[in-house]
Amino acid sequence: MLSLAVTMLILALIAALLGFGGLAGSFVSFAQILFFVFIVLFLISAVASAFRGRPPV
């Protein structure tokens, strides 16, 4: 999922360089949403594994 966010960010940079401002803005917002979803899922996974007693990997 993080790779998808990075891909959207790269596409946004390319679109911005080519002058597609509206498309670049939508790619950036989509990348931000994916990044924050990734962070939330990571934190949920870390807390769940901490409660199960597993050491972090």
C-alpha positions in Angstrom: 0.0 0.0 0.0 2.9 2.3 0.7 4.3 1.6 -2.8 0.9 2.7 -4.2 1.1 6.0 -2.3 4.7 6.6 -3.6 3.6 5.8 -7.1 0.7 8.3 -6.9 3.2 10.9 -5.6 5.6 10.3 -8.5 2.7 10.5 -11.0 1.7 13.8 -9.3 5.2 15.2 -9.8 5.3 14.2 -13.4 1.8 15.7 -14.1 2.8 18.9 -12.4 6.0 19.2 -14.5 3.9 18.7 -17.6 1.5 21.4 -16.6 -1.5 19.3 -15.6 -2.3 21.1 -12.4 -5.7 19.6 -11.7 -4.6 16.1 -12.3 -1.5 16.6 -10.1 -3.6 17.9 -7.3 -5.9 14.9 -7.4 -2.9 12.5 -7.4 -1.4 14.3 -4.4 -4.6 14.1 -2.4 -5.0 10.4 -3.3 -1.4 9.7 -2.2 -1.9 11.6 1.1 -5.0 9.5 1.8 -3.2 6.2 1.0 -0.2 7.3 3.2 -2.4 8.1 6.2 -4.4 4.8 5.8 -1.1 3.0 5.7 0.1 4.7 8.9 -3.2 3.9 10.7 -3.1 0.3 9.7 0.6 0.0 10.8 -0.2 1.4 14.2 -3.2 -0.9 14.6 -1.0 -3.8 13.7 1.8 -2.7 16.1 -0.7 -2.3 19.0 -2.3 -5.7 18.3 1.0 -7.5 18.2 2.1 -5.8 21.4 -1.1 -7.0 23.2 -0.4 -10.5 22.0 3.0 -10.4 23.5 5.0 -10.8 20.3 8.2 -8.7 20.0 8.3 -6.2 17.2 10.0 -7.4 14.0 
